């Protein structure tokens, strides 16, 4: 009988047996190479590609392979010339510089950060102060007024601090994070609204609307901020506390197949497994366990289930399926859909799952 690989994730209950580190790396290779073989359809400096480049950077470090490092350098030389998007205040236009800064920290080539430093210095001289009401016009969206922005921008500011030693970049990220958090973070549900237009909206079951990928952006943003925030910084405990609070709320909505649905609080209506949010949650849970921020006995099995769920959504060619398209809230979508930013999230998840698998193999 001819076997036909399903377009959707394979249904069933995910197990908690740890994957071998070699199998994690193989999966990362397969998914990355499939994506690299596809024509680039996006603007090279936008957030979609920026997220993918961040994932490739993580793969380069995890695999210790010059192949990915050189691909990333050559690609950015050719398609972005190490520039960010032209709207300097817009968080989505800053995301691509995450890869620039990580490459700079490994190679110390000034061209890699010259443009982002120039643009960010301009922001520090004239910081935005227009309030956090969501702006439909992206040209006016100069504050971090939507939760996705917490992945797009703060990790760049923190990496620029690491690259230069200038604390002004770090303090800008910290101050602006908490400004956004005070506005969009629901302390009762321990989750982020996507933006203020969702404050009064409700799902069919009467629950508040908390978009899975939106909160995934925040969790991944927290990880990538904590990676460079000094342990002695006065805000460090507050960041770690929010990370733990959100992890607990997100864990409660993980489904038996290890994946999350596009709506965190109404999975009965949005039944399609979704991989972009799941990738970021897997990344955050594995990081939390690896760094001792989350209790291992609870979050290691959850991270393993999430990874197994993600793997079940990768076809033999390496295409990651079940990705919600670009949007701002929970929706239903074709199960065959893929997106480059979800591949970035998958590779980030794999980078932390590889570390976790190595620890388990070493009996640590």
Long-range contacts (C-beta under 8 A, 24 or more apart in sequence): 5-315, 5-316, 7-315, 7-321, 7-335, 7-336, 8-272, 8-273, 8-313, 8-321, 8-322, 8-335, 8-336, 9-257, 9-259, 9-273, 9-275, 9-309, 9-312, 9-313, 9-321, 9-322, 9-335, 10-312, 11-257, 12-256, 12-257, 13-256, 13-257, 14-256, 14-257, 14-258, 14-259, 14-304, 14-305, 14-306, 14-308, 14-309, 14-312, 15-304, 15-305, 15-308, 16-300, 16-301, 16-304, 16-305, 17-304, 18-300, 18-304, 18-356, 18-357, 18-360, 19-304, 19-307, 19-308, 19-311, 19-353, 19-357, 20-357, 20-361, 21-354, 21-357, 21-358, 21-361, 23-357, 24-307, 24-350, 24-353, 24-354, 24-357, 25-62, 25-63, 25-350, 25-354, 27-311, 27-314, 27-350, 28-59, 28-62, 28-63, 28-346, 28-347, 28-350, 28-351, 28-354, 29-59, 29-63, 30-314, 30-318, 31-314, 31-318, 31-319, 31-320, 31-343, 31-346, 31-347, 31-350, 32-56, 32-59, 32-68, 32-318, 32-343, 32-347, 33-318, 34-317, 34-318, 34-319, 35-318, 35-320, 35-340, 35-343, 36-71, 40-79, 42-340, 43-85, 44-79, 44-80, 44-96, 45-80, 45-83, 45-84, 45-85, 45-93, 45-96, 46-85, 46-92, 46-93, 46-95, 46-96, 47-91, 47-92, 47-93, 47-95, 47-96, 47-148, 47-152, 47-341, 48-326, 48-339, 48-340, 48-341, 49-96, 49-340, 50-95, 50-96, 50-97, 50-98, 50-99, 50-152, 51-95, 51-151, 51-340, 51-341, 51-344, 51-345, 52-340, 52-341, 52-343, 52-344, 52-347, 53-96, 53-98, 53-99, 53-344, 54-95, 54-98, 54-99, 54-102, 54-155, 54-224, 54-344, 54-348, 55-343, 55-344, 55-345, 55-346, 55-347, 55-348, 56-99, 56-344, 56-347, 57-98, 57-99, 57-102, 57-103, 58-347, 58-348, 58-350, 58-351, 59-347, 59-350, 59-351, 61-351, 62-350, 62-351, 62-354, 69-103, 69-106, 72-99, 72-103, 73-103, 73-107, 76-100, 76-103, 76-112, 82-111, 82-112, 82-113, 82-114, 82-115, 82-116, 83-115, 84-115, 84-116, 84-119, 87-138, 87-139, 87-142, 88-119, 88-120, 88-122, 88-123, 89-123, 89-128, 89-141, 89-142, 90-138, 90-139, 90-141, 90-142, 91-141, 91-144, 91-148, 91-149, 91-152, 91-153, 92-138, 92-148, 92-149, 92-152, 94-119, 94-152, 94-153, 94-156, 95-151, 95-152, 95-153, 95-156, 97-156, 97-159, 97-160, 98-155, 98-156, 98-159, 98-224, 101-156, 101-159, 101-160, 101-162, 101-163, 102-159, 104-163, 105-159, 105-162, 105-163, 113-160, 113-163, 116-156, 116-160, 117-160, 117-164, 120-156, 120-157, 120-160, 120-169, 123-172, 124-168, 124-169, 124-172, 127-172, 132-179, 132-180, 132-183, 132-184, 132-196, 133-196, 134-195, 134-196, 134-197, 143-176, 143-179, 143-180, 144-176, 144-177, 144-179, 144-180, 145-180, 145-183, 145-195, 145-196, 146-184, 146-194, 146-195, 146-214, 146-328, 147-180, 147-184, 147-192, 147-193, 147-194, 147-195, 147-214, 147-215, 147-217, 147-218, 148-194, 148-214, 148-217, 149-180, 150-177, 150-180, 150-192, 150-217, 150-218, 150-221, 150-222, 151-217, 151-218, 151-220, 151-221, 151-224, 151-280, 152-217, 152-221, 154-221, 154-224, 154-225, 155-221, 155-224, 155-225, 155-227, 155-228, 158-224, 158-225, 158-227, 158-228, 158-229, 159-228, 161-228, 162-228, 170-228, 170-229, 170-233, 173-225, 174-229, 174-233, 174-235, 177-225, 177-239, 178-235, 178-238, 181-242, 185-242, 186-210, 189-249, 189-265, 190-245, 190-246, 190-248, 190-249, 191-215, 191-246, 191-249, 191-250, 191-264, 192-218, 192-246, 194-328, 194-329, 195-328, 198-329, 203-263, 203-265, 203-266, 203-269, 203-330, 204-266, 204-269, 205-265, 205-266, 205-268, 205-269, 207-265, 207-266, 208-265, 209-263, 209-265, 209-329, 209-330, 210-263, 210-264, 210-265, 211-262, 211-263, 211-264, 211-277, 211-328, 211-329, 211-330, 212-260, 212-261, 212-262, 212-263, 212-264, 212-274, 212-276, 212-277, 212-278, 212-324, 212-330, 213-262, 213-274, 213-276, 213-277, 213-280, 213-324, 214-328, 214-329, 215-246, 215-250, 215-264, 215-277, 216-276, 216-277, 216-278, 216-279, 216-280, 216-281, 216-284, 216-345, 217-280, 218-246, 219-243, 219-246, 219-247, 219-250, 219-280, 219-281, 219-283, 219-284, 220-280, 220-283, 220-284, 220-345, 220-348, 222-246, 222-284, 223-283, 223-284, 223-287, 226-291, 226-293, 240-293, 243-284, 243-288, 243-293, 244-288, 244-293, 244-294, 247-284, 247-285, 247-288, 247-294, 247-299, 250-281, 250-284, 251-285, 251-298, 251-299, 251-302, 254-281, 254-302, 254-305, 254-306, 257-309, 257-312, 258-304, 258-305, 258-306, 258-307, 258-308, 258-309, 258-310, 259-306, 259-309, 259-310, 259-313, 259-322, 261-330, 262-324, 262-330, 262-331, 262-332, 262-333, 263-330, 266-330, 270-330, 270-331, 270-332, 272-322, 272-332, 272-333, 272-335, 273-309, 273-313, 273-322, 274-322, 274-323, 274-324, 275-309, 275-310, 275-313, 275-320, 275-321, 275-322, 275-323, 275-342, 275-345, 275-346, 276-323, 276-324, 276-339, 276-341, 276-342, 276-345, 277-324, 278-306, 278-309, 278-310, 279-310, 279-342, 279-345, 279-346, 279-348, 279-349, 280-345, 280-348, 280-349, 281-306, 282-306, 282-307, 282-310, 282-349, 282-352, 282-353, 283-345, 283-348, 283-349, 283-351, 283-352, 286-349, 286-352, 286-353, 286-355, 286-356, 287-352, 289-356, 290-352, 290-355, 290-356, 290-359, 300-356, 303-352, 303-353, 303-356, 304-353, 306-349, 307-349, 307-350, 307-353, 310-346, 310-349, 320-346
